[in-house]
Amino acid sequence: MEPGSSLPGGAELAAGLADVDVVLGAPGWRAALPRVETLARRAVTATLADQGANGHLTLLLTDDAEIRRLNTGFRGKEKATNVLSFPAPYGSLTLGDVALALGVVRREALAEGRAVQDHFLHLVVHGTLHLLGHDHLSAGEAMLMERAEARILRRLGVGNPWRTRWRGAA
Amino acid sequence: MRNFLNARPGLVSLLLGAASALALPPLHLLPVLLLTFPAFLSVLARAGGARQALWWGALFGFGHHVAGLYWLTHALFTDLATWFWLVPLAAPGVALPLAAFMALPAWAAWRAGRGRPGVGWAAVLVFAAAWTASEMLRGFLFTGFPWNLLGTAWAFHEIPLQPAAFVGVHGLSLLTALLAALPALGWRVATPLLLSGLALWGSGGAWVLRQPAPEDSAAQVVLVQGNIPQDLKWEETQRLAIFQRYLQLTREGTAEAAQAAPEAPILAIWPETASPFLLAQDPDAQRLAASVLPERGVLLAGTVRAEWSPEGRIARLWNSLVSLDAAGTMGPAYDKSHLVPFGEYMPLRGLIPIRVVTGGVDFSAGPGRQTLELPRIPGFSPLICYEVIFPGRVTGPTRPGWLLNITNDAWFGHSAGPYQHLAASRLRAVEEGLPLVRAAQTGISIVYDASGRERARIGLGETGFAVAPLPGAGAPTPFSRWGLWVPLGALLGVGILGMALRRRRPD
């Protein structure tokens, strides 16, 4: 166990929240989102419920440098990204891992004029959907995924994130 | 001033080259050449030998191209964390090989004027001819980069461009270098020649433009400029949002075109790699794109085309233009054939330790220039990105009815780059006597007619669409028939005349 990590408490599981290991791998997360573990669990629970799935996953909350390392090592893309999903091989005991970078989450939220909490929930939902086999390589997949995201976020009380904003555009 | 020219000829050459770049788009400060060219010639006249003339020429060229290509640095800003170390090196790195080409006119001018005090007719004529020769060489050596051509300095208006229909942009460069160097012979000689030369040029251009223009074709063109910033363009989570923006603009634009011209075929045009999905292979994307087209509409869209290996990995990629009708049926397609070294593939693979190409897979090259035919629409020659900058090399074996350039200049932000690219495309329209339609991802999207008149425009950094009738093709121009042989003949004529004048001993 790493410092700052937590196991799901009895109260949360009893409240019907999903089994998520939240690993705090970078400072600043708790300052940005005081109830970050509960938020993450709510997002995962809503996603699993929407997709009729269940299972366990690990959520790594880290910083830009670490996500850049992961992105370079696993995908050959040398840049910090907002969320990375690592689906577990078929037949594993876990759905897989999701990693988020605080700096990118903050910057994107700021650029889109949304609350950090809303953007965080959206990215956790997005990453969990990836673990459940969703993707956005083709237009059809991307539409299914976006509709699922909008639906789940509505349930979490977050507005539709896909009313996109564009920097530099009128 | 004279003392300064004498004291540091190398530095002066560098500065004169940089100042000469002010004549290029977007500034078009042509009068500056009347100072820089004569000054450079008088510097060269004092060179102590061939080596010194070559060296000063290279310095002039280096200043000229660093100033003219500073905008290349913008491309690095999209991923500064990776490329920060290249910022001070990028423009000079590209300018370095281009600078070498400028050693030729400098040496030729020195050689032609050797043994005589001051600058004479021989040096002026030979310099202009060699300048043009070095520009033409630049279009071919090292995969070719005919950028910053002097003739594009006139692209601010269609009138001075008209001679390009005969002699091409290189012929304009020859005329420009010749006129700009004249003051080296003294203003008493230069002024009447300059004034009469410019008057002839301007009135000739105006007269040509007063001739009846070819009739517009029935087709309506809808340019779609999504204006997606480069740092979001390949953001995976933004794919659908980007696609939807292009769909929305296309729906609005084609509806407007359908109202403006009942019965006419409607051509919606998306820029280079505008589709974030692999449009040629993605049935859902095709269905969505077809759904926003009116019944008589066709979409011509830039997209990446991929080929997978049996293991499901991407084996080959093309930078393509595909066509799609309102029924969702894919029509003819074109794959970019002249790829950008370092940008789309790594030349000398394995020898260079850095990898600039994004995405990890090099693009493959298509078979080359061709005319694509679609029902009810004149055939066109597709040109992707900088394929439009090569004079005399924009059409296939059969003469098309128009030229289509799709590009993504988002890499270069709000800099001189997009304006220089636009100027090059305007020259192609006049040279070939063909209308040129251009869809640029962040601008500048444009419709030029066969004489280079602007018929529609979407500015740099704007989001939107523009509707215009497709202009008609003009008669084949001398340049479209003979191509680069015309400016080559012209520069040889001027050069030989200069050499002949050399042999006349001064009294």
Boltz contact constraints between the chains, C-beta under 6 A:
constraints:
  - contact:
      token1: [A, 76]
      token2: [B, 360]
      max_distance: 6.0
  - contact:
      token1: [A, 78]
      token2: [B, 82]
      max_distance: 6.0
  - contact:
      token1: [A, 136]
      token2: [B, 239]
      max_distance: 6.0
  - contact:
      token1: [A, 138]
      token2: [B, 277]
      max_distance: 6.0
  - contact:
      token1: [A, 138]
      token2: [B, 282]
      max_distance: 6.0
  - contact:
      token1: [A, 138]
      token2: [B, 284]
      max_distance: 6.0
  - contact:
      token1: [A, 139]
      token2: [B, 277]
      max_distance: 6.0
  - contact:
      token1: [A, 139]
      token2: [B, 282]
      max_distance: 6.0
  - contact:
      token1: [A, 139]
      token2: [B, 284]
      max_distance: 6.0
  - contact:
      token1: [A, 139]
      token2: [B, 285]
      max_distance: 6.0
  - contact:
      token1: [A, 139]
      token2: [B, 288]
      max_distance: 6.0
  - contact:
      token1: [A, 140]
      token2: [B, 284]
      max_distance: 6.0
  - contact:
      token1: [A, 142]
      token2: [B, 239]
      max_distance: 6.0
  - contact:
      token1: [A, 142]
      token2: [B, 240]
      max_distance: 6.0
  - contact:
      token1: [A, 146]
      token2: [B, 240]
      max_distance: 6.0
  - contact:
      token1: [A, 164]
      token2: [B, 241]
      max_distance: 6.0
  - contact:
      token1: [A, 167]
      token2: [B, 229]
      max_distance: 6.0
  - contact:
      token1: [A, 168]
      token2: [B, 229]
      max_distance: 6.0
  - contact:
      token1: [A, 169]
      token2: [B, 227]
      max_distance: 6.0
  - contact:
      token1: [A, 169]
      token2: [B, 463]
      max_distance: 6.0
  - contact:
      token1: [A, 170]
      token2: [B, 463]
      max_distance: 6.0
